[in-house]
Amino acid sequence: MGIKGKASGGTGENPYGDGVLEFKLIGITAMIGEKFETKEPIPQMTLHWQDDDGDAFDEKFVSVPKNFGINDKSKLVERIAALLGKSSKALADEGDDSKLEFDAGLGIESYEEFVNALASGRQIKMGINYDGASIFNKNCNLLIETSEKGWAKVRSSSPIATTGTKKKAVARELESVI
């Protein structure tokens, strides 16, 4: 069962309920959006997730870090780090932004060209690689909550817990955001 919206009234449904669930990242689409408070245009992404049953879930309004940099406060960087089995702080502490590569397609070679393409109304199917490997088809945990309007929204993400110490650390990290 996927998440379905209703056109009138801005209500939706959260078929997952609130809790931590495992999802696989299957795609990313970039578009121009607006800052909530100022309505200033900003580049945003929709992350396309899939659960074990093959049901799709779109996480919308994920801001793109300026110059595609690794910022441990960024929601996008948190998701990428979780897919890599790390925390966003650990990823940022590595201090090597060059390992993170955003592929926006032919002819787009810089952050400025990316923003200009989006500003012209284009939606771009993105590719993201870390240290030469795609982040697609990797799994992570998403903390799902129901929004005020009834939609499923992602509050945070974390690596998949394996066993022992790592599993306990992931559980503590999730508890800290609840």
N, C-alpha and C positions, 0 to 999 in steps of 0.2 A: 504494500500500500504506500503510494507516494503522497507527498503533501499537496493538497489541492486547495486553491483559493476560491473565493466567491467574489464576483465582480462588484457587487453592490455592498456598501457598508464597510469595506475594508477589513472584513473578518476572514479568518482562515481556520485551519485545524492543525493540530499537532498530533499526528498518529503515533508518534514515538513515546509521548509522555516525557516527563522530566527525568533526566538521569544521564549517566555516562554510557555512550554507545560507540561501537567501533564502525568506522566508515573508511572507504577507499576513495582517494581523489581521482576522478576520471576526466576532468577537464577544467579549463579556466577561460572565461570570456571577459575581456576588458571593454569598458565604455566610459563615457564622461558622465559624472554624477554631480551632486551638489553637497557642499558642507551643510550640515543640519542647521546650524545657527545662522550662518551668513548667506547661504544660497550661492556661495562662490563655486564656480565650476572646478571640479577636481577629478583626476583619474581614479576609477574604482574598478573592482573586479567582482565577478560572481564566481564562486568556487562550486564546482559541480561534484557532489559526493554521491556514493552508492553504498547501500548496506549489503549485508550478506545475502539477502533475499533478492538483490538486484533492483530494489526500489531506489529512485533518485531523490536527492535533496539538494536544493540550491541555496547556498549561503550568499546573500547579496550584500552590497554596500561595503565591501572590504576595500579600504583605502590602499593605494599604492604608495610605498615609501618614496620620498623625494630622491631622484637619481637612482632608483632601485637599490638604495643602500640597506644594509642590515641594521635595523633599529630594534632593540629588544622590547620596545613598547608597541611595536607595530603588530596588529592583528594578523596580517599576512605573514610576517616573519615568524610569529608564534605557530601558525599552521604549518609552515615549511619546516620549522625546527621539529615539531611533533612528528611529521612524516619521516624525518631523518633520525628519529629516536633520541632527540636532544631537547633541552629547554631552550627558549629564545635567548635567555641570558648566556647560556653556554655557546650558542651559535654566534652571538654578538662578541663574546669574549675571545673567540678565535681571531677576530680582527681582520679577516680576509674577505672583503666584499667581492673580490674578483672570482671567488668560487661560485657565487650565485649569478646565474646567467638567465636573463629573460629573453625569450625569443618571440618577437611580435610580428614576424614575417618578413618577407623580402622588402627591401627598401627602407626599413626602419632600423637605424643604426645607433640612435641615441635616445635618451629620456625625452629631450625636447621634441624630436621627431615623433615619438610615441604619443606625447600629449597633443601635438598638433593634429595627428591623424585622428585621435579620439574627438578632439574639438570640432573636426569637420563632420562629425556624425557617424564615423565608422565604429563598428564593434569588431574587436579583434580576438580571434582564438589564440590564446597564449600557450607557449611552452615555457617551462621553467626547469632548468637543470642546476644541480648542485655538484660541483667538483666533477663535471662531465656526465653525470647520470640524471635521467629524468626523475622528477618527483611524482609523476603520474603512476597510478596503480600501486601506490604504497598506502598502508593503512595507518590510522591514528585514532585515538579516542577523542570524541567530541562531547562536551558537557552541553546537553540540550535542555533548554528551558522554554516554557510557553510565554510568548509575549503578551502584553495587555490586550492585543487584538486577536489572540488565539493562535498565532503562527508559531511554528517551531523556530527557535533562534539559537545560535551557538554562542555560549557565554565564554568558553575557553576550550583549548585543545591540549592534549598531552600525548607523549609517546605510548605505544602499546606496552603494557607491563608484561614482563616475561616471568621471572621467578625471583624469589629471595629479596635481596637488598634493593634491586631496581624496582621490583613490584611495589615494595613499601614506599620508596621515594616517590613514585608516580602517584600512589594513593595519597600521600601527604601533600603533594603539589595540587591535586584536585581538591582536597579538603580546604586548602588555603584560599581558594577562590569562591567556595560555596558560602 
